[in-house]
Every structure is written in C-alpha cells, then in structure tokens.
Amino acid sequence: MITTLQFNCPEEQIELQTAIDAGKWKSVATELDEQLRQWVKYGHQFKHPTEALENTRMRLFDLLQENNLELHE
C-alpha cells in the first residue's frame, strides 16, 4: 500500500515540516520517557517538585536542540 500526503505550500509549510520531522518527534518523546522512567526506577537527587520539573524541561529542550526541532513556531 502506498500513501501520499499532500500539502499546499507555502501555506501549509509548517504542517509539511511537522510531517517530515515526525520520526524525530517520536525519538524525543521516547528518550524523555526513558529518562523519566530511569528517575522513577533508580531514584534522583531532586529536592523539590519544581526542581524536577525544571530539570525535565531542560532535558526536553536539549533533546529538541539535538534533533534540530523547535517547540514554538
């Protein structure tokens, strides 16, 4: 089976790029999930929930940068 996605460019350029980068987005989600799993399973050094959230957010932005992705267009 062959599937074709069509986009009206340049109007739908953002949607096209999102479709092209779908594998990268999945990779980011998978890696972040793995990091969270490790913290739950093996423990962490966070002393406050805010510290944990800030660290998770920094990890997300690092993964986005490594994959040349932007959260905000």
Gaussian input, Z-matrix of N, CA and C with variables (Angstrom, degrees):
# hf/3-21g

backbone

0 1
 N
 C     1     B1
 C     2     B2     1     A1
 N     3     B3     2     A2     1     D1
 C     4     B4     3     A3     2     D2
 C     5     B5     4     A4     3     D3
 N     6     B6     5     A5     4     D4
 C     7     B7     6     A6     5     D5
 C     8     B8     7     A7     6     D6
 N     9     B9     8     A8     7     D7
 C    10    B10     9     A9     8     D8
 C    11    B11    10    A10     9     D9
 N    12    B12    11    A11    10    D10
 C    13    B13    12    A12    11    D11
 C    14    B14    13    A13    12    D12
 N    15    B15    14    A14    13    D13
 C    16    B16    15    A15    14    D14
 C    17    B17    16    A16    15    D15
 N    18    B18    17    A17    16    D16
 C    19    B19    18    A18    17    D17
 C    20    B20    19    A19    18    D18
 N    21    B21    20    A20    19    D19
 C    22    B22    21    A21    20    D20
 C    23    B23    22    A22    21    D21
 N    24    B24    23    A23    22    D22
 C    25    B25    24    A24    23    D23
 C    26    B26    25    A25    24    D24
 N    27    B27    26    A26    25    D25
 C    28    B28    27    A27    26    D26
 C    29    B29    28    A28    27    D27
 N    30    B30    29    A29    28    D28
 C    31    B31    30    A30    29    D29
 C    32    B32    31    A31    30    D30
 N    33    B33    32    A32    31    D31
 C    34    B34    33    A33    32    D32
 C    35    B35    34    A34    33    D33
 N    36    B36    35    A35    34    D34
 C    37    B37    36    A36    35    D35
 C    38    B38    37    A37    36    D36
 N    39    B39    38    A38    37    D37
 C    40    B40    39    A39    38    D38
 C    41    B41    40    A40    39    D39
 N    42    B42    41    A41    40    D40
 C    43    B43    42    A42    41    D41
 C    44    B44    43    A43    42    D42
 N    45    B45    44    A44    43    D43
 C    46    B46    45    A45    44    D44
 C    47    B47    46    A46    45    D45
 N    48    B48    47    A47    46    D46
 C    49    B49    48    A48    47    D47
 C    50    B50    49    A49    48    D48
 N    51    B51    50    A50    49    D49
 C    52    B52    51    A51    50    D50
 C    53    B53    52    A52    51    D51
 N    54    B54    53    A53    52    D52
 C    55    B55    54    A54    53    D53
 C    56    B56    55    A55    54    D54
 N    57    B57    56    A56    55    D55
 C    58    B58    57    A57    56    D56
 C    59    B59    58    A58    57    D57
 N    60    B60    59    A59    58    D58
 C    61    B61    60    A60    59    D59
 C    62    B62    61    A61    60    D60
 N    63    B63    62    A62    61    D61
 C    64    B64    63    A63    62    D62
 C    65    B65    64    A64    63    D63
 N    66    B66    65    A65    64    D64
 C    67    B67    66    A66    65    D65
 C    68    B68    67    A67    66    D66
 N    69    B69    68    A68    67    D67
 C    70    B70    69    A69    68    D68
 C    71    B71    70    A70    69    D69
 N    72    B72    71    A71    70    D70
 C    73    B73    72    A72    71    D71
 C    74    B74    73    A73    72    D72
 N    75    B75    74    A74    73    D73
 C    76    B76    75    A75    74    D74
 C    77    B77    76    A76    75    D75
 N    78    B78    77    A77    76    D76
 C    79    B79    78    A78    77    D77
 C    80    B80    79    A79    78    D78
 N    81    B81    80    A80    79    D79
 C    82    B82    81    A81    80    D80
 C    83    B83    82    A82    81    D81
 N    84    B84    83    A83    82    D82
 C    85    B85    84    A84    83    D83
 C    86    B86    85    A85    84    D84
 N    87    B87    86    A86    85    D85
 C    88    B88    87    A87    86    D86
 C    89    B89    88    A88    87    D87
 N    90    B90    89    A89    88    D88
 C    91    B91    90    A90    89    D89
 C    92    B92    91    A91    90    D90
 N    93    B93    92    A92    91    D91
 C    94    B94    93    A93    92    D92
 C    95    B95    94    A94    93    D93
 N    96    B96    95    A95    94    D94
 C    97    B97    96    A96    95    D95
 C    98    B98    97    A97    96    D96
 N    99    B99    98    A98    97    D97
 C   100   B100    99    A99    98    D98
 C   101   B101   100   A100    99    D99
 N   102   B102   101   A101   100   D100
 C   103   B103   102   A102   101   D101
 C   104   B104   103   A103   102   D102
 N   105   B105   104   A104   103   D103
 C   106   B106   105   A105   104   D104
 C   107   B107   106   A106   105   D105
 N   108   B108   107   A107   106   D106
 C   109   B109   108   A108   107   D107
 C   110   B110   109   A109   108   D108
 N   111   B111   110   A110   109   D109
 C   112   B112   111   A111   110   D110
 C   113   B113   112   A112   111   D111
 N   114   B114   113   A113   112   D112
 C   115   B115   114   A114   113   D113
 C   116   B116   115   A115   114   D114
 N   117   B117   116   A116   115   D115
 C   118   B118   117   A117   116   D116
 C   119   B119   118   A118   117   D117
 N   120   B120   119   A119   118   D118
 C   121   B121   120   A120   119   D119
 C   122   B122   121   A121   120   D120
 N   123   B123   122   A122   121   D121
 C   124   B124   123   A123   122   D122
 C   125   B125   124   A124   123   D123
 N   126   B126   125   A125   124   D124
 C   127   B127   126   A126   125   D125
 C   128   B128   127   A127   126   D126
 N   129   B129   128   A128   127   D127
 C   130   B130   129   A129   128   D128
 C   131   B131   130   A130   129   D129
 N   132   B132   131   A131   130   D130
 C   133   B133   132   A132   131   D131
 C   134   B134   133   A133   132   D132
 N   135   B135   134   A134   133   D133
 C   136   B136   135   A135   134   D134
 C   137   B137   136   A136   135   D135
 N   138   B138   137   A137   136   D136
 C   139   B139   138   A138   137   D137
 C   140   B140   139   A139   138   D138
 N   141   B141   140   A140   139   D139
 C   142   B142   141   A141   140   D140
 C   143   B143   142   A142   141   D141
 N   144   B144   143   A143   142   D142
 C   145   B145   144   A144   143   D143
 C   146   B146   145   A145   144   D144
 N   147   B147   146   A146   145   D145
 C   148   B148   147   A147   146   D146
 C   149   B149   148   A148   147   D147
 N   150   B150   149   A149   148   D148
 C   151   B151   150   A150   149   D149
 C   152   B152   151   A151   150   D150
 N   153   B153   152   A152   151   D151
 C   154   B154   153   A153   152   D152
 C   155   B155   154   A154   153   D153
 N   156   B156   155   A155   154   D154
 C   157   B157   156   A156   155   D155
 C   158   B158   157   A157   156   D156
 N   159   B159   158   A158   157   D157
 C   160   B160   159   A159   158   D158
 C   161   B161   160   A160   159   D159
 N   162   B162   161   A161   160   D160
 C   163   B163   162   A162   161   D161
 C   164   B164   163   A163   162   D162
 N   165   B165   164   A164   163   D163
 C   166   B166   165   A165   164   D164
 C   167   B167   166   A166   165   D165
 N   168   B168   167   A167   166   D166
 C   169   B169   168   A168   167   D167
 C   170   B170   169   A169   168   D168
 N   171   B171   170   A170   169   D169
 C   172   B172   171   A171   170   D170
 C   173   B173   172   A172   171   D171
 N   174   B174   173   A173   172   D172
 C   175   B175   174   A174   173   D173
 C   176   B176   175   A175   174   D174
 N   177   B177   176   A176   175   D175
 C   178   B178   177   A177   176   D176
 C   179   B179   178   A178   177   D177
 N   180   B180   179   A179   178   D178
 C   181   B181   180   A180   179   D179
 C   182   B182   181   A181   180   D180
 N   183   B183   182   A182   181   D181
 C   184   B184   183   A183   182   D182
 C   185   B185   184   A184   183   D183
 N   186   B186   185   A185   184   D184
 C   187   B187   186   A186   185   D185
 C   188   B188   187   A187   186   D186
 N   189   B189   188   A188   187   D187
 C   190   B190   189   A189   188   D188
 C   191   B191   190   A190   189   D189
 N   192   B192   191   A191   190   D190
 C   193   B193   192   A192   191   D191
 C   194   B194   193   A193   192   D192
 N   195   B195   194   A194   193   D193
 C   196   B196   195   A195   194   D194
 C   197   B197   196   A196   195   D195
 N   198   B198   197   A197   196   D196
 C   199   B199   198   A198   197   D197
 C   200   B200   199   A199   198   D198
 N   201   B201   200   A200   199   D199
 C   202   B202   201   A201   200   D200
 C   203   B203   202   A202   201   D201
 N   204   B204   203   A203   202   D202
 C   205   B205   204   A204   203   D203
 C   206   B206   205   A205   204   D204
 N   207   B207   206   A206   205   D205
 C   208   B208   207   A207   206   D206
 C   209   B209   208   A208   207   D207
 N   210   B210   209   A209   208   D208
 C   211   B211   210   A210   209   D209
 C   212   B212   211   A211   210   D210
 N   213   B213   212   A212   211   D211
 C   214   B214   213   A213   212   D212
 C   215   B215   214   A214   213   D213
 N   216   B216   215   A215   214   D214
 C   217   B217   216   A216   215   D215
 C   218   B218   217   A217   216   D216

   B1=1.4346
   B2=1.5326
   B3=1.2917
   B4=1.4631
   B5=1.5246
   B6=1.3233
   B7=1.4560
   B8=1.5192
   B9=1.3021
   B10=1.4546
   B11=1.5204
   B12=1.3169
   B13=1.4583
   B14=1.5196
   B15=1.3068
   B16=1.4581
   B17=1.5240
   B18=1.3087
   B19=1.4588
   B20=1.5187
   B21=1.3164
   B22=1.4578
   B23=1.5254
   B24=1.3156
   B25=1.4602
   B26=1.5176
   B27=1.2747
   B28=1.4658
   B29=1.5320
   B30=1.3418
   B31=1.4646
   B32=1.5257
   B33=1.3227
   B34=1.4537
   B35=1.5295
   B36=1.3151
   B37=1.4586
   B38=1.5252
   B39=1.3284
   B40=1.4643
   B41=1.5247
   B42=1.3192
   B43=1.4643
   B44=1.5277
   B45=1.3304
   B46=1.4655
   B47=1.5257
   B48=1.3237
   B49=1.4644
   B50=1.5277
   B51=1.3215
   B52=1.4630
   B53=1.5305
   B54=1.3207
   B55=1.4713
   B56=1.5242
   B57=1.3128
   B58=1.4677
   B59=1.5287
   B60=1.3312
   B61=1.4614
   B62=1.5281
   B63=1.3098
   B64=1.4713
   B65=1.5248
   B66=1.3193
   B67=1.4617
   B68=1.5181
   B69=1.3247
   B70=1.4639
   B71=1.5302
   B72=1.3325
   B73=1.4618
   B74=1.5176
   B75=1.3322
   B76=1.4655
   B77=1.5241
   B78=1.3221
   B79=1.4540
   B80=1.5234
   B81=1.3112
   B82=1.4678
   B83=1.5271
   B84=1.3297
   B85=1.4679
   B86=1.5272
   B87=1.3320
   B88=1.4609
   B89=1.5262
   B90=1.3332
   B91=1.4664
   B92=1.5221
   B93=1.3281
   B94=1.4626
   B95=1.5302
   B96=1.3175
   B97=1.4560
   B98=1.5312
   B99=1.3192
   B100=1.4673
   B101=1.5239
   B102=1.3333
   B103=1.4669
   B104=1.5189
   B105=1.3270
   B106=1.4643
   B107=1.5320
   B108=1.3389
   B109=1.4621
   B110=1.5235
   B111=1.3417
   B112=1.4613
   B113=1.5187
   B114=1.3249
   B115=1.4621
   B116=1.5203
   B117=1.3286
   B118=1.4671
   B119=1.5225
   B120=1.3246
   B121=1.4595
   B122=1.5274
   B123=1.3417
   B124=1.4638
   B125=1.5243
   B126=1.3086
   B127=1.4488
   B128=1.5217
   B129=1.3034
   B130=1.4691
   B131=1.5257
   B132=1.3039
   B133=1.4625
   B134=1.5267
   B135=1.3397
   B136=1.4638
   B137=1.5263
   B138=1.3176
   B139=1.4493
   B140=1.5273
   B141=1.3224
   B142=1.4563
   B143=1.5282
   B144=1.3192
   B145=1.4719
   B146=1.5324
   B147=1.3256
   B148=1.4630
   B149=1.5230
   B150=1.3177
   B151=1.4584
   B152=1.5320
   B153=1.3107
   B154=1.4603
   B155=1.5251
   B156=1.3247
   B157=1.4637
   B158=1.5272
   B159=1.3192
   B160=1.4649
   B161=1.5249
   B162=1.3266
   B163=1.4553
   B164=1.5257
   B165=1.3192
   B166=1.4626
   B167=1.5213
   B168=1.3045
   B169=1.4672
   B170=1.5297
   B171=1.3332
   B172=1.4688
   B173=1.5261
   B174=1.3321
   B175=1.4679
   B176=1.5204
   B177=1.3384
   B178=1.4641
   B179=1.5213
   B180=1.3218
   B181=1.4612
   B182=1.5306
   B183=1.3251
   B184=1.4706
   B185=1.5303
   B186=1.3238
   B187=1.4665
   B188=1.5255
   B189=1.3251
   B190=1.4719
   B191=1.5234
   B192=1.3201
   B193=1.4572
   B194=1.5283
   B195=1.3286
   B196=1.4693
   B197=1.5246
   B198=1.3266
   B199=1.4740
   B200=1.5256
   B201=1.3331
   B202=1.4636
   B203=1.5307
   B204=1.3325
   B205=1.4567
   B206=1.5189
   B207=1.3411
   B208=1.4561
   B209=1.5091
   B210=1.3131
   B211=1.4407
   B212=1.5262
   B213=1.2984
   B214=1.4717
   B215=1.5228
   B216=1.2939
   B217=1.4846
   B218=1.5021
   A1=109.18
   A2=115.91
   A3=122.12
   A4=108.01
   A5=115.38
   A6=121.48
   A7=108.50
   A8=115.46
   A9=120.88
   A10=109.20
   A11=116.07
   A12=121.36
   A13=107.92
   A14=116.69
   A15=120.24
   A16=109.70
   A17=114.77
   A18=121.59
   A19=108.54
   A20=116.20
   A21=121.64
   A22=107.81
   A23=115.29
   A24=119.76
   A25=109.13
   A26=118.21
   A27=128.24
   A28=114.61
   A29=117.89
   A30=119.68
   A31=112.64
   A32=118.15
   A33=121.81
   A34=112.49
   A35=116.47
   A36=121.04
   A37=112.36
   A38=116.71
   A39=120.24
   A40=110.22
   A41=116.83
   A42=120.87
   A43=111.03
   A44=116.71
   A45=121.30
   A46=110.23
   A47=116.94
   A48=120.41
   A49=110.88
   A50=116.73
   A51=120.37
   A52=110.46
   A53=117.09
   A54=120.63
   A55=110.95
   A56=116.69
   A57=120.81
   A58=110.57
   A59=117.01
   A60=122.37
   A61=114.12
   A62=118.14
   A63=120.94
   A64=112.24
   A65=118.12
   A66=121.27
   A67=111.93
   A68=116.62
   A69=120.68
   A70=110.66
   A71=116.51
   A72=120.60
   A73=110.71
   A74=116.28
   A75=119.97
   A76=109.96
   A77=117.17
   A78=121.48
   A79=111.07
   A80=117.30
   A81=121.43
   A82=110.03
   A83=117.19
   A84=120.76
   A85=110.77
   A86=116.62
   A87=120.83
   A88=111.34
   A89=116.42
   A90=120.12
   A91=111.90
   A92=117.52
   A93=120.20
   A94=110.04
   A95=117.20
   A96=120.85
   A97=110.71
   A98=117.10
   A99=121.09
   A100=110.80
   A101=117.25
   A102=120.53
   A103=110.50
   A104=116.65
   A105=120.61
   A106=111.07
   A107=116.52
   A108=120.98
   A109=111.01
   A110=116.21
   A111=119.91
   A112=111.53
   A113=117.40
   A114=119.74
   A115=111.00
   A116=116.90
   A117=120.09
   A118=110.36
   A119=116.79
   A120=121.08
   A121=113.12
   A122=116.41
   A123=120.36
   A124=113.73
   A125=117.17
   A126=120.53
   A127=112.73
   A128=115.17
   A129=122.31
   A130=108.59
   A131=116.01
   A132=121.81
   A133=112.49
   A134=117.91
   A135=120.31
   A136=110.13
   A137=115.90
   A138=120.61
   A139=112.21
   A140=116.83
   A141=121.03
   A142=108.48
   A143=118.03
   A144=119.71
   A145=113.67
   A146=116.89
   A147=119.98
   A148=110.90
   A149=117.29
   A150=121.45
   A151=110.55
   A152=117.35
   A153=121.42
   A154=110.89
   A155=116.32
   A156=119.96
   A157=111.70
   A158=116.96
   A159=120.19
   A160=110.86
   A161=117.09
   A162=121.06
   A163=110.88
   A164=117.14
   A165=121.33
   A166=110.32
   A167=116.31
   A168=120.39
   A169=111.09
   A170=117.24
   A171=120.66
   A172=110.51
   A173=117.07
   A174=120.80
   A175=110.57
   A176=116.76
   A177=120.52
   A178=110.93
   A179=117.39
   A180=120.54
   A181=111.90
   A182=117.43
   A183=120.38
   A184=110.66
   A185=116.69
   A186=120.61
   A187=111.46
   A188=116.18
   A189=119.52
   A190=110.17
   A191=117.28
   A192=121.11
   A193=110.83
   A194=117.63
   A195=121.73
   A196=111.67
   A197=116.31
   A198=121.59
   A199=113.23
   A200=116.77
   A201=122.28
   A202=112.09
   A203=115.33
   A204=121.48
   A205=109.11
   A206=114.90
   A207=120.63
   A208=108.92
   A209=116.66
   A210=121.66
   A211=111.02
   A212=116.33
   A213=121.55
   A214=108.95
   A215=114.99
   A216=119.85
   A217=110.08
   D1=136.82
   D2=178.02
   D3=-116.36
   D4=133.65
   D5=177.95
   D6=-119.59
   D7=135.48
   D8=179.77
   D9=-118.74
   D10=128.28
   D11=173.91
   D12=-100.38
   D13=135.95
   D14=179.07
   D15=-122.03
   D16=138.35
   D17=178.95
   D18=-130.86
   D19=142.24
   D20=174.76
   D21=-89.51
   D22=102.14
   D23=-179.06
   D24=-97.56
   D25=144.36
   D26=10.85
   D27=-89.44
   D28=-3.74
   D29=-175.87
   D30=-58.22
   D31=-36.17
   D32=-176.42
   D33=-108.80
   D34=30.51
   D35=-178.42
   D36=-60.65
   D37=-39.73
   D38=179.95
   D39=-64.17
   D40=-43.16
   D41=178.62
   D42=-63.91
   D43=-39.90
   D44=177.85
   D45=-61.83
   D46=-47.45
   D47=-178.87
   D48=-63.81
   D49=-37.80
   D50=177.52
   D51=-61.85
   D52=-42.54
   D53=178.16
   D54=-64.89
   D55=-41.56
   D56=179.38
   D57=-63.18
   D58=-38.14
   D59=-175.94
   D60=-89.92
   D61=9.02
   D62=-175.18
   D63=-55.43
   D64=-40.57
   D65=179.29
   D66=-63.61
   D67=-37.72
   D68=177.79
   D69=-66.15
   D70=-41.82
   D71=178.97
   D72=-62.50
   D73=-40.81
   D74=177.91
   D75=-63.23
   D76=-40.69
   D77=178.93
   D78=-61.83
   D79=-43.54
   D80=178.48
   D81=-60.87
   D82=-46.78
   D83=-179.72
   D84=-62.45
   D85=-41.01
   D86=-179.56
   D87=-65.26
   D88=-44.83
   D89=179.95
   D90=-65.98
   D91=-39.88
   D92=178.52
   D93=-66.88
   D94=-40.78
   D95=176.74
   D96=-60.20
   D97=-42.03
   D98=179.10
   D99=-63.41
   D100=-40.91
   D101=178.53
   D102=-62.44
   D103=-45.39
   D104=179.42
   D105=-62.84
   D106=-40.96
   D107=178.28
   D108=-60.58
   D109=-42.56
   D110=179.54
   D111=-63.99
   D112=-41.41
   D113=178.25
   D114=-62.64
   D115=-39.81
   D116=179.59
   D117=-68.85
   D118=-44.14
   D119=-174.66
   D120=-74.34
   D121=-43.27
   D122=-172.58
   D123=-106.00
   D124=-3.68
   D125=179.57
   D126=93.07
   D127=174.41
   D128=-177.72
   D129=-154.51
   D130=173.11
   D131=-178.34
   D132=-106.19
   D133=9.77
   D134=-177.33
   D135=-68.87
   D136=131.69
   D137=-178.52
   D138=-98.11
   D139=-12.89
   D140=-176.09
   D141=-147.42
   D142=145.81
   D143=179.45
   D144=-55.74
   D145=-36.34
   D146=178.97
   D147=-62.15
   D148=-39.70
   D149=177.61
   D150=-62.16
   D151=-41.65
   D152=178.77
   D153=-64.14
   D154=-43.23
   D155=179.16
   D156=-66.14
   D157=-42.48
   D158=178.30
   D159=-62.26
   D160=-41.47
   D161=179.78
   D162=-66.43
   D163=-39.95
   D164=177.64
   D165=-64.08
   D166=-42.10
   D167=178.91
   D168=-63.87
   D169=-41.77
   D170=177.29
   D171=-62.38
   D172=-40.77
   D173=178.18
   D174=-62.79
   D175=-41.65
   D176=177.05
   D177=-58.98
   D178=-47.95
   D179=-178.81
   D180=-66.00
   D181=-34.25
   D182=174.55
   D183=-62.75
   D184=-45.42
   D185=179.51
   D186=-63.73
   D187=-39.87
   D188=177.85
   D189=-62.69
   D190=-44.05
   D191=179.87
   D192=-63.99
   D193=-42.88
   D194=178.95
   D195=-59.90
   D196=-30.22
   D197=-177.30
   D198=-101.31
   D199=9.12
   D200=-179.66
   D201=54.83
   D202=46.27
   D203=179.45
   D204=-117.58
   D205=153.86
   D206=175.76
   D207=-124.95
   D208=134.72
   D209=179.37
   D210=-76.05
   D211=-36.73
   D212=-177.61
   D213=-111.53
   D214=130.92
   D215=178.49
   D216=-94.44

